[in-house]
């Protein structure tokens, strides 16, 4: 697919968004009573569910225990019905293992693990419908779930995928854009301090364009942060109203 098809002469994308416009985000917290924390998020047509257990005592091999902080355990998976291809995706496939590692690295940078030595925090994220930005949507869902679990974080950790077409950065890519041959990067950011938790690039990008894309990704992540903050505040208001009743 040619780059010109992804961005019209009038500056509109395939789904009608402007270049820097984010997909619509809808989210709910506390969707599972059995988990310590949980959240469901829709970012455009990409839908994800995150659950958090812990902090709790270490399970399995005691050799993994850290005496000065908690171990973060992340597991990423995709529902068999999440894409047009109805193929089974075992938990241990290469893509899931790689994504689980990226999520672990991201939340190790955000969670105050030193408050929970010799313990473990489990984060499970499942993509229910995939339409681009899977990693980013998983990070945003997991952030809400960690907050719902009451686990202290340095800041919200917000993620967004950005592409580059016709000298123009495109924020929050959908599936068609991701697979349209564009250079793209995924950024996870702690927005208040501007700390980068993870930066992922799967394709070549000219160094002259990197700064522009990084700037666009940071702005997009800060936009996501505002949306997540509204979701958290709304959840707290609803919980407060229920407790009064």
C-alpha beads as a LAMMPS data file, in Angstrom:
LAMMPS data file: protein, C-alpha beads

245 atoms
244 bonds

1 atom types
1 bond types

-500.0 500.0 xlo xhi
-500.0 500.0 ylo yhi
-500.0 500.0 zlo zhi

Masses

1 110.0

Atoms # bond

1 1 1 0.000 0.000 0.000
2 1 1 1.482 3.306 -1.033
3 1 1 2.069 5.954 1.595
4 1 1 -0.112 8.457 -0.297
5 1 1 -3.165 6.285 0.300
6 1 1 -2.740 6.592 4.055
7 1 1 -2.897 10.396 4.085
8 1 1 -5.033 12.431 1.698
9 1 1 -4.006 15.758 0.184
10 1 1 -6.386 17.404 2.656
11 1 1 -4.503 15.805 5.563
12 1 1 -7.063 13.140 6.467
13 1 1 -6.333 9.484 7.186
14 1 1 -8.253 6.381 6.107
15 1 1 -10.561 6.530 9.140
16 1 1 -11.149 10.291 8.830
17 1 1 -8.749 11.374 11.586
18 1 1 -6.230 14.192 11.286
19 1 1 -2.541 13.219 11.497
20 1 1 -2.143 13.852 15.246
21 1 1 -5.640 12.781 16.270
22 1 1 -5.956 9.821 18.646
23 1 1 -8.541 7.085 18.265
24 1 1 -11.502 7.275 20.624
25 1 1 -10.695 5.712 23.996
26 1 1 -13.303 4.132 26.266
27 1 1 -12.353 2.288 29.444
28 1 1 -13.703 0.788 32.660
29 1 1 -11.922 -0.198 35.848
30 1 1 -12.833 -2.906 38.339
31 1 1 -14.427 -5.244 35.805
32 1 1 -13.357 -8.419 37.704
33 1 1 -14.176 -8.739 41.393
34 1 1 -11.897 -11.800 41.797
35 1 1 -8.705 -9.939 40.787
36 1 1 -6.870 -7.343 42.891
37 1 1 -7.159 -4.944 39.959
38 1 1 -8.704 -5.061 36.496
39 1 1 -9.559 -2.870 33.518
40 1 1 -11.117 -3.079 30.060
41 1 1 -10.173 -0.616 27.331
42 1 1 -11.218 0.137 23.778
43 1 1 -8.846 2.279 21.727
44 1 1 -10.479 2.601 18.340
45 1 1 -11.348 -0.965 17.365
46 1 1 -8.552 -2.505 19.460
47 1 1 -9.940 -3.967 22.685
48 1 1 -7.965 -5.310 25.640
49 1 1 -8.562 -6.702 29.108
50 1 1 -5.998 -6.481 31.927
51 1 1 -6.020 -8.119 35.360
52 1 1 -3.536 -7.697 38.208
53 1 1 -2.846 -9.981 41.170
54 1 1 -0.619 -8.942 44.026
55 1 1 1.592 -7.988 45.587
56 1 1 1.718 -11.521 46.984
57 1 1 4.340 -14.040 48.113
58 1 1 6.619 -15.435 45.444
59 1 1 5.295 -18.473 43.633
60 1 1 7.362 -21.114 41.902
61 1 1 11.133 -20.935 42.062
62 1 1 12.412 -19.088 45.147
63 1 1 15.612 -18.276 43.247
64 1 1 13.677 -15.533 41.425
65 1 1 13.021 -13.694 44.704
66 1 1 14.479 -10.178 44.911
67 1 1 15.325 -9.048 48.440
68 1 1 15.015 -5.319 47.754
69 1 1 11.987 -5.136 45.443
70 1 1 9.045 -6.968 43.923
71 1 1 9.271 -9.163 40.839
72 1 1 6.966 -8.051 37.998
73 1 1 5.495 -10.957 36.058
74 1 1 3.674 -10.095 32.814
75 1 1 1.807 -12.352 30.426
76 1 1 0.411 -11.189 27.084
77 1 1 -1.986 -13.194 24.955
78 1 1 -4.423 -12.773 22.087
79 1 1 -7.894 -14.275 21.925
80 1 1 -8.324 -16.684 19.005
81 1 1 -11.147 -14.474 17.710
82 1 1 -9.153 -11.217 18.000
83 1 1 -8.142 -11.083 14.316
84 1 1 -9.622 -12.102 10.974
85 1 1 -7.313 -15.162 11.029
86 1 1 -8.849 -17.771 13.313
87 1 1 -5.582 -19.395 14.320
88 1 1 -4.613 -20.605 17.754
89 1 1 -1.967 -18.534 19.470
90 1 1 -0.326 -20.507 22.264
91 1 1 0.887 -18.501 25.271
92 1 1 4.490 -19.386 24.550
93 1 1 4.722 -18.269 20.914
94 1 1 7.499 -15.853 19.978
95 1 1 5.307 -12.762 19.583
96 1 1 3.554 -13.276 22.920
97 1 1 6.861 -13.898 24.720
98 1 1 8.364 -10.740 23.220
99 1 1 5.303 -8.658 24.097
100 1 1 5.272 -10.042 27.655
101 1 1 8.913 -8.996 28.063
102 1 1 8.185 -5.489 26.762
103 1 1 5.312 -5.114 29.215
104 1 1 7.525 -6.341 32.077
105 1 1 10.237 -3.788 31.203
106 1 1 7.632 -1.034 30.935
107 1 1 6.075 -1.631 34.331
108 1 1 9.381 -2.189 36.087
109 1 1 10.089 1.443 35.179
110 1 1 6.732 2.650 36.537
111 1 1 5.766 0.601 39.620
112 1 1 7.412 1.422 42.961
113 1 1 8.661 -2.144 43.347
114 1 1 10.974 -1.261 46.251
115 1 1 7.907 -0.963 48.493
116 1 1 7.259 -4.708 48.153
117 1 1 10.499 -6.664 48.671
118 1 1 10.415 -10.477 48.363
119 1 1 7.028 -10.361 46.633
120 1 1 5.507 -10.704 43.177
121 1 1 3.035 -8.687 41.087
122 1 1 1.290 -10.482 38.207
123 1 1 -0.085 -8.564 35.219
124 1 1 -2.111 -10.494 32.637
125 1 1 -3.248 -8.750 29.450
126 1 1 -5.370 -10.224 26.668
127 1 1 -6.185 -8.645 23.302
128 1 1 -9.853 -9.324 22.558
129 1 1 -9.911 -7.496 19.227
130 1 1 -6.827 -6.409 17.299
131 1 1 -6.845 -3.333 15.083
132 1 1 -3.378 -1.867 15.545
133 1 1 -1.332 -0.605 18.471
134 1 1 -1.644 -3.825 20.464
135 1 1 1.348 -3.085 22.721
136 1 1 0.193 0.476 23.404
137 1 1 -3.384 -0.531 24.220
138 1 1 -2.108 -3.286 26.540
139 1 1 0.069 -0.799 28.430
140 1 1 -2.842 1.611 28.841
141 1 1 -5.161 -1.189 30.032
142 1 1 -2.541 -2.533 32.456
143 1 1 -1.922 0.953 33.873
144 1 1 -5.594 1.243 34.818
145 1 1 -5.578 -2.280 36.287
146 1 1 -2.470 -1.553 38.405
147 1 1 -4.103 1.640 39.697
148 1 1 -7.285 -0.316 40.429
149 1 1 -5.185 -2.767 42.471
150 1 1 -3.921 0.143 44.586
151 1 1 -0.283 -0.465 43.667
152 1 1 1.762 2.781 43.827
153 1 1 3.336 4.001 40.580
154 1 1 5.731 6.842 39.809
155 1 1 3.204 8.130 37.287
156 1 1 0.695 6.856 34.777
157 1 1 2.558 4.932 32.101
158 1 1 0.917 5.692 28.759
159 1 1 1.805 4.288 25.351
160 1 1 1.132 5.168 21.728
161 1 1 2.286 3.989 18.298
162 1 1 3.367 6.615 15.766
163 1 1 4.057 6.221 12.040
164 1 1 5.651 8.455 9.419
165 1 1 4.007 9.153 6.052
166 1 1 4.798 11.920 3.538
167 1 1 7.065 13.745 6.012
168 1 1 4.145 13.682 8.484
169 1 1 3.955 11.759 11.784
170 1 1 0.675 9.852 12.297
171 1 1 -0.398 9.258 15.902
172 1 1 -2.089 6.097 17.210
173 1 1 -1.885 3.826 14.167
174 1 1 -4.673 1.440 13.227
175 1 1 -4.030 -2.010 11.712
176 1 1 -4.194 -0.827 8.084
177 1 1 -1.674 1.933 8.766
178 1 1 0.676 -0.375 10.677
179 1 1 0.686 -2.768 7.744
180 1 1 0.890 -0.063 5.094
181 1 1 4.668 -0.122 4.847
182 1 1 5.223 2.943 7.060
183 1 1 8.087 3.392 9.512
184 1 1 6.686 3.266 13.020
185 1 1 7.688 3.283 16.672
186 1 1 5.889 2.512 19.928
187 1 1 6.634 4.678 22.955
188 1 1 5.693 4.145 26.602
189 1 1 6.046 7.336 28.609
190 1 1 5.729 8.524 32.195
191 1 1 4.272 11.871 31.094
192 1 1 4.817 14.170 34.080
193 1 1 8.584 13.725 34.147
194 1 1 8.949 12.836 30.474
195 1 1 10.681 9.562 31.406
196 1 1 10.674 6.941 28.634
197 1 1 9.762 3.485 29.954
198 1 1 10.146 1.708 26.599
199 1 1 10.873 2.602 22.985
200 1 1 10.286 -0.058 20.350
201 1 1 11.015 0.115 16.616
202 1 1 10.489 -2.780 14.216
203 1 1 11.484 -1.067 10.972
204 1 1 14.223 1.177 9.629
205 1 1 13.853 4.912 10.134
206 1 1 16.069 7.709 8.909
207 1 1 17.696 9.488 11.847
208 1 1 16.482 12.862 10.521
209 1 1 12.904 11.740 11.207
210 1 1 13.465 10.221 14.646
211 1 1 13.214 13.459 16.630
212 1 1 9.962 14.442 14.860
213 1 1 8.407 11.052 15.540
214 1 1 9.565 11.009 19.163
215 1 1 8.038 14.440 19.738
216 1 1 4.745 13.348 18.129
217 1 1 4.732 10.150 20.226
218 1 1 5.317 12.090 23.464
219 1 1 2.467 14.485 22.672
220 1 1 0.210 11.523 21.855
221 1 1 1.144 9.761 25.123
222 1 1 0.314 12.910 27.096
223 1 1 -3.052 12.981 25.329
224 1 1 -3.656 9.363 26.368
225 1 1 -2.627 10.277 29.931
226 1 1 -5.413 12.875 30.145
227 1 1 -7.976 10.308 29.007
228 1 1 -6.760 7.684 31.521
229 1 1 -6.803 10.288 34.292
230 1 1 -10.456 11.054 33.501
231 1 1 -11.257 7.314 33.636
232 1 1 -9.581 6.980 37.058
233 1 1 -11.376 10.048 38.446
234 1 1 -14.722 8.805 37.142
235 1 1 -14.105 5.387 38.729
236 1 1 -13.231 6.984 42.081
237 1 1 -16.383 9.127 41.990
238 1 1 -18.542 6.062 41.274
239 1 1 -16.837 4.064 44.054
240 1 1 -17.278 6.953 46.474
241 1 1 -20.974 7.257 45.618
242 1 1 -21.477 3.520 46.133
243 1 1 -19.744 3.551 49.519
244 1 1 -21.987 6.444 50.687
245 1 1 -25.080 4.498 49.660

Bonds

1 1 1 2
2 1 2 3
3 1 3 4
4 1 4 5
5 1 5 6
6 1 6 7
7 1 7 8
8 1 8 9
9 1 9 10
10 1 10 11
11 1 11 12
12 1 12 13
13 1 13 14
14 1 14 15
15 1 15 16
16 1 16 17
17 1 17 18
18 1 18 19
19 1 19 20
20 1 20 21
21 1 21 22
22 1 22 23
23 1 23 24
24 1 24 25
25 1 25 26
26 1 26 27
27 1 27 28
28 1 28 29
29 1 29 30
30 1 30 31
31 1 31 32
32 1 32 33
33 1 33 34
34 1 34 35
35 1 35 36
36 1 36 37
37 1 37 38
38 1 38 39
39 1 39 40
40 1 40 41
41 1 41 42
42 1 42 43
43 1 43 44
44 1 44 45
45 1 45 46
46 1 46 47
47 1 47 48
48 1 48 49
49 1 49 50
50 1 50 51
51 1 51 52
52 1 52 53
53 1 53 54
54 1 54 55
55 1 55 56
56 1 56 57
57 1 57 58
58 1 58 59
59 1 59 60
60 1 60 61
61 1 61 62
62 1 62 63
63 1 63 64
64 1 64 65
65 1 65 66
66 1 66 67
67 1 67 68
68 1 68 69
69 1 69 70
70 1 70 71
71 1 71 72
72 1 72 73
73 1 73 74
74 1 74 75
75 1 75 76
76 1 76 77
77 1 77 78
78 1 78 79
79 1 79 80
80 1 80 81
81 1 81 82
82 1 82 83
83 1 83 84
84 1 84 85
85 1 85 86
86 1 86 87
87 1 87 88
88 1 88 89
89 1 89 90
90 1 90 91
91 1 91 92
92 1 92 93
93 1 93 94
94 1 94 95
95 1 95 96
96 1 96 97
97 1 97 98
98 1 98 99
99 1 99 100
100 1 100 101
101 1 101 102
102 1 102 103
103 1 103 104
104 1 104 105
105 1 105 106
106 1 106 107
107 1 107 108
108 1 108 109
109 1 109 110
110 1 110 111
111 1 111 112
112 1 112 113
113 1 113 114
114 1 114 115
115 1 115 116
116 1 116 117
117 1 117 118
118 1 118 119
119 1 119 120
120 1 120 121
121 1 121 122
122 1 122 123
123 1 123 124
124 1 124 125
125 1 125 126
126 1 126 127
127 1 127 128
128 1 128 129
129 1 129 130
130 1 130 131
131 1 131 132
132 1 132 133
133 1 133 134
134 1 134 135
135 1 135 136
136 1 136 137
137 1 137 138
138 1 138 139
139 1 139 140
140 1 140 141
141 1 141 142
142 1 142 143
143 1 143 144
144 1 144 145
145 1 145 146
146 1 146 147
147 1 147 148
148 1 148 149
149 1 149 150
150 1 150 151
151 1 151 152
152 1 152 153
153 1 153 154
154 1 154 155
155 1 155 156
156 1 156 157
157 1 157 158
158 1 158 159
159 1 159 160
160 1 160 161
161 1 161 162
162 1 162 163
163 1 163 164
164 1 164 165
165 1 165 166
166 1 166 167
167 1 167 168
168 1 168 169
169 1 169 170
170 1 170 171
171 1 171 172
172 1 172 173
173 1 173 174
174 1 174 175
175 1 175 176
176 1 176 177
177 1 177 178
178 1 178 179
179 1 179 180
180 1 180 181
181 1 181 182
182 1 182 183
183 1 183 184
184 1 184 185
185 1 185 186
186 1 186 187
187 1 187 188
188 1 188 189
189 1 189 190
190 1 190 191
191 1 191 192
192 1 192 193
193 1 193 194
194 1 194 195
195 1 195 196
196 1 196 197
197 1 197 198
198 1 198 199
199 1 199 200
200 1 200 201
201 1 201 202
202 1 202 203
203 1 203 204
204 1 204 205
205 1 205 206
206 1 206 207
207 1 207 208
208 1 208 209
209 1 209 210
210 1 210 211
211 1 211 212
212 1 212 213
213 1 213 214
214 1 214 215
215 1 215 216
216 1 216 217
217 1 217 218
218 1 218 219
219 1 219 220
220 1 220 221
221 1 221 222
222 1 222 223
223 1 223 224
224 1 224 225
225 1 225 226
226 1 226 227
227 1 227 228
228 1 228 229
229 1 229 230
230 1 230 231
231 1 231 232
232 1 232 233
233 1 233 234
234 1 234 235
235 1 235 236
236 1 236 237
237 1 237 238
238 1 238 239
239 1 239 240
240 1 240 241
241 1 241 242
242 1 242 243
243 1 243 244
244 1 244 245
